[in-house]
Amino acid sequence: MKYLSTYFLFLIFASFANNANGQGVVSFPAEVPTPVEHALHGYATAMSGNWAIATSPQRDVEGVLNVGGATFYRKTESGWVIDQEALPDDATPLSNFGISADIHGNTAVFGAMLNTESGLFSGSVYVFTFQDTAWVQTAKLVALDAKAGDRFGHSVAISGNTIVVGAFNASGNEPKSGAAYIFEYLNSGWQQTAKLFAEHGEAHDYFGHTIDVLTTNDETIVAIGAYNATGANDRSGAVYTYSKLNGEWNQTEEIFELTGSSADLFGYSVSFGCNNSVNDITKSSGSSCSNLVNAKLFIGAPGTINENGQTGSVYYFEDLSNGVGTMNHLEEKNSSNRDHFGTDITFLYGELFVSASRTNTNNAYHIGHVYNYKLSENASILNSFSSENEAPFGYFGTSISSFFPDLIISAPYETVNGKENAGAVYFYNYPMVSNEGEQQSVTEYKLEENYPNPFNPVTTIKYQIKEPGNVRLTIYNVLGRKVTTLVDELKNAGVYQAVFDASGFASGIYFYQLEVNNFSSYKSMLLVK
C-alpha cells in the first residue's frame, strides 16, 4: 500500500444544542497520502459504497506538468485506507485529470478538461472499472463534435448506465454557450446518445459548469447549472433540467431566482437527493430514488446578497413529481460577506450539508466551513465545522460528497507538511443508531432488499428492529456455507444498514440472514463481475 500514514485523525465535532438528532457526524480515521505541492488533493470527491475518490488535478507526474491524478480510498473496519492511485493511460501535460469525478458501484469517471485529444484544451473523460482486485481504465470519452477550447469534462456525473459530461465552453445554442453530453452503455461500450444545451443559451453562460443526474424506477433526470446565464436578470444564473421521453432528451425546466441579480452565481452547484433514504448518493454516483415524490433538487448560489452581505444562498425543491414546484430559500445567519455559502451541497439521510468555502475564522482567511441542517424541521441547523487545523486559504468544503453513512469534505488548497496547495480530505461518519423518535416509530422487525442488486462489488443491506437485542447479519453462499458475518453485536431498537464488500468473492448467488431475538429472515442477492 502506498503512502501509509503513521497516524489517524479522530477529532469529534460537537453538535449545537438544538441538534434534533442528538448525534451529528463524527470524524472517521483515514490514511493520509504523501503531500505533493500544488497537487490540489481533494479538488473533486465522490463516494459509492465502500469506495471514495479524491482527485489531484494539478499533480505533476514524473516531471510532466499538471497531468493530474486520483486516489481511491476503501473503507475498512479501522478506517479509510488508500487502495490505489489512478492515472490516465495517455498522461499528457496540463490535462488536469481529475478536475471532476464521480463513481457509481464499480464504475468511476474522471474529467480532464484540458486534454488535447481533439485540439488544445478540448478535453476528455476517462472511465475506470473495478475488475477483480483493481481499478482499470476501460474507456476514454470525447464528444462527437469536439473542438479546441470546449473544456469537455469540467463536470461529470454517473448513475447506472448513464454518464453526463459538461463542457461549459462548447457550442450549444450559440458559440461558447456551453453543452452537456449524454453517454449510455450500449452493446458493451459507452456511446454518445445526446447533446444537451439551453434553448435560449448565450455565449459565456457557463452551461455545464455543474451537473447531477437522478435515476428513478421510471426515468432519468439531469440538472445542469449555468451560473452566468441570464435568468430574471442579466447574468444572474440559471439551472436547466432534462428528462428522457420515448428515447429523446428534452429540456423540461428553466429555473432561476425571480429577484436574482448579476453575480448571484445561481447554479454554481447542483445536487439531487432523496428523502431519508440510505440509498441517497447525492453528488457521488448520482442519486437514486424510487419515485419523484421523494426526490429533491438543491441549487447553490454563493454570490447572493442577504442580511450580512454577499453571503450566498441555497435554493431547493422537495417534490419533483410535478416538475420542480415551490422554490425554498436557505441562508446561513452566521455567514459573513463573501463566505460563498452554497459552494457545494450534499444530502445525507435526511440532512443537508452546505459548504461556505471562503469563510474566515479567528482572523485567518478562507479557512472554509460546512453547515449541517435538518430539512424536515424547516432547515434547522444541527452542526457547523471546519477542518482539523483551520488552515488559512485551505478552502475547506470546496467539494463535499456522501454515501450513507459516510461523508467526505475536501480542502484542496490546504498546506500540508509545508507543501503549499497540497490539499487534504476529511472523512466523517453519520452514527448508524436511530434517534429516540425513530425508535418509537419502528413497530416491526424487517429485513429489506439489498441495493443495488445485482451488484459489483459493493451492496447495502438495510434492516430494522423494534426491540433491543443481539443482531446477527450473516452472508451465505449458494451451498449454504457461511462466508462472512457483517454484524454480530447488541443494538437498540431502530433502523440500521450494513455494507457488504464482495471484492474477494466469486460471482454468483448469495444469501443474507438477519437474526435478532426470536426473529429470523433471509433474502438472496446476485454478485456479477
C-alpha positions in Angstrom: 0.0 0.0 0.0 1.4 3.4 -1.0 1.9 6.4 1.3 1.0 4.7 4.6 0.3 7.3 7.2 1.7 6.9 10.8 -1.4 8.5 12.3 -5.2 8.7 12.0 -7.4 11.7 12.7 -10.0 11.1 15.4 -11.5 14.6 16.1 -15.1 14.7 17.0 -17.2 17.8 16.3 -19.9 18.6 18.7 -23.5 19.4 17.7 -25.3 22.6 18.5 -27.8 22.5 21.5 -30.7 22.3 19.1 -29.5 19.2 17.3 -32.7 17.4 16.6 -30.9 14.0 16.2 -28.9 14.2 19.3 -26.0 12.8 17.4 -24.4 14.6 14.4 -21.5 13.4 12.3 -18.1 12.4 13.8 -14.7 12.3 12.1 -13.6 8.9 10.8 -10.0 7.7 10.7 -8.4 8.0 7.3 -5.0 7.3 5.8 -3.1 10.4 4.7 -1.2 10.4 1.4 2.2 11.9 1.0 1.6 15.6 0.3 2.6 16.9 -3.1 3.0 20.7 -3.6 0.3 22.3 -5.7 -1.5 19.0 -6.4 -4.8 20.2 -5.0 -5.7 16.9 -3.5 -9.4 16.7 -3.0 -10.4 19.2 -5.7 -13.1 16.7 -6.6 -14.6 14.0 -4.4 -17.1 11.2 -4.8 -18.4 8.2 -2.8 -20.2 5.0 -3.5 -20.5 2.0 -1.1 -17.1 1.3 0.5 -15.3 3.4 -2.1 -14.3 7.1 -2.1 -12.4 9.2 -4.6 -10.3 12.3 -4.1 -8.6 13.8 -7.1 -5.4 15.9 -7.6 -5.9 17.6 -11.0 -2.7 19.7 -10.9 -0.3 17.0 -9.8 2.9 16.6 -11.8 3.7 13.1 -12.9 7.3 12.0 -13.5 8.2 15.6 -14.5 5.2 16.1 -16.7 3.4 19.2 -15.6 -0.2 19.1 -14.3 -1.1 15.7 -15.6 -3.4 15.1 -12.6 -4.3 12.0 -10.7 -6.8 10.4 -8.4 -6.8 8.4 -5.2 -9.2 5.5 -4.5 -9.9 5.1 -0.8 -11.5 1.9 0.6 -13.5 1.7 3.8 -12.4 -0.9 6.4 -13.4 -1.5 10.0 -10.5 0.6 11.2 -11.0 3.5 8.8 -10.5 4.7 5.2 -7.3 3.4 3.6 -5.6 4.2 0.3 -6.3 1.4 -2.0 -5.0 2.6 -5.4 -3.6 5.7 -7.2 -5.1 6.2 -10.7 -3.6 7.9 -13.7 -4.8 8.1 -17.3 -3.1 5.7 -19.8 -2.1 8.6 -22.0 -0.8 11.1 -19.5 -0.2 14.4 -21.2 0.9 17.8 -19.9 -1.7 20.2 -18.5 -4.5 17.6 -18.8 -5.9 18.3 -15.3 -7.1 14.7 -15.0 -9.4 14.7 -12.0 -10.8 18.2 -12.4 -14.1 16.4 -11.9 -15.0 12.9 -10.7 -17.9 10.6 -9.9 -18.5 7.0 -9.0 -21.3 4.5 -9.1 -20.8 1.0 -7.9 -17.8 -0.5 -9.9 -17.6 2.4 -12.4 -15.7 5.7 -11.9 -15.4 8.6 -14.3 -12.8 11.4 -14.3 -12.8 14.6 -16.3 -9.6 16.0 -17.9 -10.9 19.2 -19.4 -7.5 20.5 -20.7 -6.6 17.3 -22.5 -5.7 17.9 -26.2 -7.4 14.8 -27.7 -9.3 17.0 -30.2 -7.4 20.2 -30.1 -5.9 22.5 -27.4 -8.0 22.3 -24.3 -10.7 20.3 -26.0 -11.0 17.9 -23.0 -11.8 14.2 -22.5 -13.3 11.9 -19.8 -11.8 8.6 -18.6 -13.8 5.7 -17.4 -12.4 3.2 -14.8 -13.9 -0.1 -13.9 -13.2 -2.3 -10.8 -12.0 -5.6 -12.1 -11.3 -8.4 -9.6 -8.8 -6.5 -7.4 -8.0 -3.2 -9.1 -9.5 -0.2 -10.9 -8.6 -0.3 -14.6 -9.1 2.3 -17.3 -11.7 0.8 -19.7 -12.7 3.8 -21.9 -11.9 7.3 -22.9 -14.8 9.5 -23.9 -14.7 12.5 -26.3 -17.6 14.5 -27.8 -18.6 13.6 -31.4 -18.3 17.3 -32.3 -15.3 18.0 -30.1 -13.1 21.0 -30.9 -10.4 23.1 -29.3 -11.3 25.1 -26.2 -14.5 23.2 -25.3 -13.4 22.2 -21.8 -15.2 18.9 -22.1 -15.0 17.1 -18.8 -15.2 20.2 -16.5 -18.1 18.3 -14.8 -19.2 14.7 -14.8 -22.0 12.6 -13.3 -22.9 8.9 -13.5 -25.9 7.0 -12.5 -26.5 3.4 -13.7 -25.7 3.2 -17.3 -25.7 6.9 -18.0 -22.8 9.3 -17.9 -23.3 13.0 -18.3 -20.4 15.3 -19.2 -20.3 19.1 -19.1 -18.4 21.3 -21.5 -19.0 24.9 -20.4 -17.2 26.4 -23.4 -18.6 24.2 -26.1 -21.1 25.4 -28.8 -24.7 25.0 -27.7 -27.4 27.3 -28.9 -24.7 29.8 -29.6 -20.9 29.5 -29.8 -19.3 29.1 -26.3 -22.7 29.0 -24.6 -21.9 25.5 -23.2 -23.2 22.0 -23.7 -23.6 18.7 -21.9 -23.2 15.2 -23.5 -25.1 12.0 -22.6 -23.2 8.7 -22.9 -25.0 5.4 -22.4 -23.6 1.9 -22.0 -24.8 0.1 -25.2 -23.6 -3.0 -26.8 -20.7 -3.5 -24.4 -19.4 0.1 -24.7 -20.1 3.7 -23.9 -21.7 5.6 -26.7 -22.7 9.3 -27.0 -26.5 9.3 -27.4 -27.4 13.0 -27.0 -26.1 16.6 -26.7 -27.9 18.9 -24.4 -27.9 22.7 -24.4 -30.1 25.6 -23.2 -32.8 26.5 -25.7 -32.0 30.2 -25.3 -28.4 29.9 -24.3 -25.9 32.7 -24.9 -22.2 32.9 -25.1 -20.3 32.6 -21.8 -23.4 31.3 -19.9 -21.1 28.5 -18.4 -23.8 25.9 -19.1 -22.3 22.6 -17.9 -20.2 24.1 -15.2 -22.0 21.7 -12.8 -24.1 18.6 -13.4 -26.0 16.0 -11.5 -28.2 13.1 -12.6 -31.2 11.5 -10.8 -32.4 7.9 -11.6 -35.9 6.7 -10.5 -37.7 3.5 -11.3 -39.3 5.2 -14.3 -36.9 7.8 -15.7 -33.6 9.6 -15.6 -33.4 13.4 -15.0 -30.4 15.6 -15.5 -29.8 19.0 -13.8 -27.3 21.4 -15.4 -26.0 24.6 -13.9 -25.2 27.8 -15.9 -24.2 30.3 -13.2 -23.6 33.1 -15.7 -26.8 32.7 -17.7 -29.5 35.4 -17.8 -32.3 34.4 -15.5 -34.7 37.0 -14.3 -31.9 39.5 -14.7 -28.7 39.8 -16.7 -26.2 37.1 -15.8 -27.9 36.1 -12.5 -27.6 32.4 -13.3 -30.0 29.5 -14.2 -30.4 25.8 -13.9 -31.9 23.6 -16.6 -33.4 20.1 -16.2 -33.8 17.5 -18.9 -35.6 14.1 -19.0 -35.8 11.3 -21.5 -39.1 10.5 -23.1 -39.6 7.9 -25.8 -35.8 7.8 -26.4 -35.4 11.6 -26.7 -33.9 14.0 -24.3 -35.9 17.2 -23.8 -35.5 20.4 -21.7 -38.2 20.3 -19.0 -37.4 23.2 -16.7 -35.5 26.5 -16.8 -35.0 27.5 -13.1 -33.9 30.9 -11.9 -34.5 33.2 -8.9 -37.1 35.8 -9.8 -35.3 38.6 -7.8 -31.9 37.4 -8.8 -29.1 39.8 -9.7 -25.8 39.7 -11.6 -23.1 37.9 -9.6 -25.5 35.7 -7.7 -23.9 32.6 -9.3 -27.2 30.8 -9.2 -26.4 27.3 -10.4 -22.8 27.3 -9.3 -23.6 23.9 -7.6 -26.5 21.5 -8.3 -27.3 18.3 -6.4 -30.2 15.8 -6.3 -31.2 13.9 -3.2 -33.8 11.5 -1.8 -36.0 11.8 1.3 -34.5 9.9 4.3 -33.1 7.2 2.1 -30.0 5.1 2.9 -29.7 4.9 -0.9 -29.2 8.6 -1.1 -26.0 9.1 -3.0 -26.2 12.7 -4.0 -23.4 14.1 -6.0 -21.4 10.9 -5.8 -22.7 8.3 -8.2 -25.8 10.3 -8.9 -28.9 10.0 -6.9 -31.3 7.0 -6.9 -34.9 7.4 -5.8 -37.8 5.0 -6.1 -40.0 7.9 -7.3 -40.0 11.6 -7.9 -42.2 12.3 -4.8 -39.2 11.6 -2.6 -36.7 13.4 -4.9 -35.1 16.8 -4.1 -33.1 19.2 -6.1 -30.6 21.6 -4.5 -29.1 24.7 -6.2 -26.2 26.7 -4.8 -25.9 30.5 -5.4 -22.8 31.5 -3.4 -22.9 35.1 -4.6 -26.3 36.2 -3.4 -26.8 39.1 -1.1 -28.5 38.5 2.2 -28.7 40.3 5.6 -25.0 40.0 6.3 -23.8 41.0 2.8 -22.9 38.8 -0.2 -23.0 35.6 1.9 -24.6 33.1 -0.5 -27.8 31.0 -0.6 -29.1 27.6 -1.3 -32.4 27.0 -3.1 -34.2 23.7 -3.0 -37.3 21.8 -4.2 -38.7 19.0 -2.1 -41.0 17.1 -4.5 -40.2 16.7 -8.2 -43.3 14.6 -9.2 -45.0 17.6 -10.9 -41.9 19.5 -12.0 -39.8 21.5 -9.6 -42.8 23.1 -7.8 -42.2 25.6 -5.0 -38.7 27.0 -4.5 -37.4 27.2 -0.9 -34.7 29.5 0.1 -32.0 28.8 2.7 -29.3 31.2 4.0 -27.0 30.9 7.0 -27.4 33.7 9.6 -23.8 33.0 10.8 -22.3 33.6 7.4 -20.3 36.8 6.6 -19.8 38.8 3.5 -18.2 36.7 0.7 -18.2 33.4 2.6 -19.6 31.7 -0.6 -22.3 29.7 1.2 -23.5 27.2 -1.4 -20.1 26.3 -2.9 -21.1 22.7 -2.8 -24.0 20.6 -1.4 -24.7 17.0 -0.5 -27.8 15.4 1.1 -27.3 12.6 3.6 -30.1 10.6 5.2 -32.5 13.5 5.5 -29.8 16.0 6.4 -28.3 18.7 4.2 -24.6 19.7 4.2 -23.7 23.0 2.6 -20.2 24.4 2.3 -19.0 28.0 2.6 -15.5 27.5 1.3 -14.3 31.1 1.8 -15.3 31.5 5.5 -12.9 33.4 7.6 -12.3 32.3 11.2 -10.1 33.6 14.0 -8.6 36.3 11.8 -7.5 33.7 9.2 -8.7 34.0 5.7 -10.6 31.4 3.6 -10.5 28.5 6.0 -13.9 27.3 4.9 -16.8 25.9 6.8 -19.6 23.3 6.4 -23.1 23.7 7.8 -25.4 20.8 8.6 -29.3 21.2 8.5 -32.3 19.0 9.2 -34.7 19.8 6.3 -37.7 18.1 7.9 -37.7 20.8 10.5 -37.6 23.9 8.3 -33.9 23.6 7.7 -32.9 23.9 11.4 -29.2 23.9 11.9 -27.6 20.9 13.6 -23.8 21.2 13.2 -21.1 23.5 12.0 -17.5 22.6 11.5 -14.2 23.3 9.6 -11.0 21.4 9.0 -8.9 19.9 11.8 -6.3 22.7 11.9 -8.4 25.5 10.4 -5.7 26.1 7.8 -5.9 29.6 6.2 -6.6 29.5 2.5 -7.4 25.8 2.7 -10.9 26.4 1.2 -12.5 23.6 3.3 -15.7 22.5 1.7 -14.6 23.0 -1.9 -16.0 19.5 -2.6 -18.3 17.5 -0.4 -19.8 14.1 -1.2 -21.7 11.4 0.7 -23.0 7.8 0.7 -24.8 6.8 3.8 -23.4 6.7 6.5 -20.2 8.5 5.3 -19.2 12.0 4.3 -16.1 13.3 2.7 -15.1 17.0 2.7 -12.0 18.4 0.9 -9.7 21.4 1.5 -7.7 21.2 -1.8 -5.6 24.4 -1.1 -4.5 23.4 2.4 -0.8 23.5 3.1 0.3 20.0 4.4 3.7 19.4 6.0 5.0 22.6 4.4 3.7 21.7 0.9 1.6 24.6 -0.3 -1.7 23.7 -2.0 -1.0 20.0 -1.4 -4.6 19.6 -0.3 -6.4 17.3 2.2 -9.6 15.4 2.6 -11.6 14.7 5.8 -13.8 11.7 6.4 -16.9 11.7 8.7 -19.4 9.1 9.7 -23.1 9.5 10.4 -23.8 7.3 13.5 -26.0 4.4 12.5 -28.1 4.3 15.7 -31.6 5.7 15.3 -32.7 8.6 17.5 -35.4 8.2 20.1 -38.2 9.4 17.8 -37.2 6.9 15.1 -37.1 4.1 17.7 -40.7 4.8 18.7 -41.7 4.6 15.0 -40.2 1.2 14.5 -43.1 -1.3 15.0 -41.7 -4.4 13.4 -38.7 -6.4 12.6 -37.8 -6.2 8.9 -35.0 -7.2 6.5 -35.1 -5.2 3.3 -33.8 -6.0 -0.2 -30.2 -5.1 -0.7 -29.3 -2.2 -3.0 -28.1 -2.4 -5.7 -29.0 -5.9 -6.8 -27.3 -7.3 -8.9 -24.2 -5.6 -7.6 -20.4 -5.5 -8.1 -18.6 -5.5 -5.7 -20.5 -3.5 -3.0 -24.1 -3.6 -1.9 -26.0 -2.1 1.1 -28.4 -4.1 3.3 -30.9 -2.2 5.4 -32.8 -3.7 8.4 -34.9 -2.5 11.4 -35.5 -4.0 14.8 -38.3 -3.0 17.2 -36.7 -4.1 20.5 -33.1 -4.2 21.8 -31.2 -7.4 21.2 -28.2 -9.1 19.8 -28.2 -8.6 16.0 -26.5 -11.1 13.7 -26.4 -10.5 9.9 -24.7 -13.3 8.1 -23.8 -14.0 4.4 -24.0 -17.5 2.9 -23.0 -18.8 -0.5 -25.3 -20.8 -2.7 -24.3 -24.1 -1.0 -25.5 -22.7 2.4 -22.0 -22.2 3.8 -21.3 -19.1 5.8 -18.8 -16.8 4.0 -18.8 -13.8 6.4 -20.7 -12.1 9.3 -21.4 -8.5 8.8 -23.0 -7.7 12.2 -22.8 -9.6 15.5 -23.5 -7.2 18.3 -26.1 -5.8 20.7 -28.2 -2.9 19.2 -31.0 -0.7 20.4 -34.3 -0.6 18.5 -34.0 1.4 15.3 -33.2 1.4 11.6 -29.7 0.3 10.5 -27.7 -0.6 7.4 -24.6 -2.7 6.7 -22.4 -2.7 3.6 -21.2 -6.0 2.0 -18.0 -5.6 0.1 -17.7 -8.7 -2.1 -14.3 -7.7 -3.7 -12.8 -11.1 -2.8 -15.8 -13.3 -3.7 -16.7 -15.0 -6.9 -19.7 -14.2 -9.0 -22.9 -15.9 -8.1 -26.0 -16.0 -5.8 -25.5 -15.3 -2.1 -28.0 -15.3 0.8 -28.1 -12.9 3.8 -29.8 -13.7 7.0 -30.9 -11.4 9.9 -31.3 -12.9 13.3 -32.4 -10.9 16.4 -34.4 -12.0 19.4 -36.9 -14.5 18.0 -36.9 -13.0 14.6 -35.2 -14.5 11.6 -35.4 -13.6 7.9 -33.2 -14.2 4.8 -33.1 -12.9 1.2 -30.9 -13.5 -1.9 -28.7 -11.3 -3.9 -26.6 -11.6 -7.1 -22.9 -10.7 -7.4 -21.9 -10.1 -11.1 -18.3 -9.5 -12.0 
